[in-house]
Amino acid sequence: LTSNKRSESYGLSLIEAQQHGKPCIVFNINTGVNEIITNNFNGFSIPNNNIDKFIQKLNVLYFDDNILKKLKSNSYSNYKKFYSEKAFNKLIKLLSK
């Protein structure tokens, strides 16, 4: 789950979740989140601040094992297109300073 603020629109938390095969629910704010999460493929994209839709999608993830399995598998596959070992190593080097 990422922020609903455009200034926080491309969180590494989404890519980290994908790395671990976790589907995400994001608010559709027409920013980077929609580059990472494709609705009904590797998570859910819902209208911004629509809490009812958010709860509905949480229930889908909790109660529908078939959909959850599909989203989890697609999440990890999707992560691979964003992963760059070079970028990752630079980030680790930066954080270690």
C-alpha positions as CSV (number, residue, x, y, z in Angstrom):
1,L,0.0,0.0,0.0
2,T,1.5,3.3,-1.1
3,S,0.7,6.9,-0.4
4,N,-2.1,8.7,-2.1
5,K,0.1,11.8,-2.5
6,R,1.7,12.5,-5.9
7,S,4.9,13.6,-4.2
8,E,5.4,10.0,-2.9
9,S,4.3,8.4,-6.1
10,Y,7.1,6.0,-6.9
11,G,7.9,4.2,-3.7
12,L,10.5,1.6,-3.5
13,S,8.2,-0.3,-1.2
14,L,6.2,-1.4,-4.3
15,I,9.3,-2.8,-5.9
16,E,10.4,-4.4,-2.7
17,A,6.9,-6.0,-2.3
18,Q,7.1,-7.3,-5.9
19,Q,10.5,-8.8,-5.1
20,H,8.9,-10.9,-2.4
21,G,5.9,-11.8,-4.6
22,K,3.5,-9.7,-2.7
23,P,0.6,-8.0,-4.6
24,C,-0.1,-4.4,-3.9
25,I,-3.1,-2.1,-3.7
26,V,-2.4,1.4,-5.0
27,F,-4.5,4.5,-5.4
28,N,-4.7,5.5,-9.0
29,I,-3.0,8.9,-8.9
30,N,-1.6,8.7,-12.5
31,T,2.0,8.6,-11.4
32,G,4.7,6.0,-11.0
33,V,2.6,3.6,-9.0
34,N,0.7,2.8,-12.2
35,E,3.9,2.0,-13.9
36,I,4.6,-0.7,-11.4
37,I,1.2,-2.0,-10.5
38,T,-1.1,-3.2,-13.3
39,N,-4.6,-3.6,-12.2
40,N,-5.7,-7.3,-11.8
41,F,-2.2,-8.5,-13.0
42,N,0.2,-7.9,-10.1
43,G,-2.1,-6.0,-7.7
44,F,-5.0,-3.6,-7.7
45,S,-5.3,0.0,-8.7
46,I,-8.2,1.7,-7.2
47,P,-9.7,5.2,-7.4
48,N,-7.9,7.7,-5.2
49,N,-9.1,7.7,-1.6
50,N,-11.9,5.2,-2.3
51,I,-11.9,3.4,1.0
52,D,-14.9,1.1,0.1
53,K,-13.0,-0.2,-3.0
54,F,-9.8,-0.5,-0.9
55,I,-11.7,-2.7,1.7
56,Q,-13.2,-4.7,-1.2
57,K,-9.8,-5.5,-2.7
58,L,-8.3,-6.3,0.7
59,N,-11.1,-8.9,1.1
60,V,-10.3,-10.3,-2.4
61,L,-6.7,-10.8,-1.3
62,Y,-7.7,-12.4,2.0
63,F,-10.5,-14.7,0.8
64,D,-9.7,-15.6,-2.8
65,D,-6.7,-18.0,-2.9
66,N,-6.8,-18.3,-6.7
67,I,-6.6,-14.6,-7.4
68,L,-3.9,-14.2,-4.7
69,K,-1.8,-17.0,-6.2
70,K,-2.0,-15.4,-9.7
71,L,-1.2,-11.9,-8.4
72,K,1.7,-13.2,-6.3
73,S,3.2,-15.0,-9.3
74,N,2.8,-12.0,-11.5
75,S,4.3,-9.7,-8.9
76,Y,7.6,-11.5,-8.8
77,S,7.7,-11.7,-12.6
78,N,7.0,-8.0,-12.8
79,Y,9.7,-7.1,-10.3
80,K,12.4,-8.5,-12.7
81,K,11.8,-5.7,-15.2
82,F,12.5,-3.0,-12.6
83,Y,15.5,-4.7,-10.9
84,S,18.9,-3.5,-11.8
85,E,21.9,-5.0,-9.9
86,K,23.9,-1.9,-10.7
87,A,21.3,0.5,-9.2
88,F,20.8,-1.8,-6.3
89,N,24.5,-1.9,-5.5
90,K,24.7,1.9,-5.7
91,L,21.8,2.2,-3.3
92,I,23.5,-0.2,-0.8
93,K,26.7,1.7,-1.1
94,L,24.9,5.0,-0.4
95,L,23.0,3.6,2.6
96,S,26.2,2.2,4.1
97,K,27.9,5.6,4.3
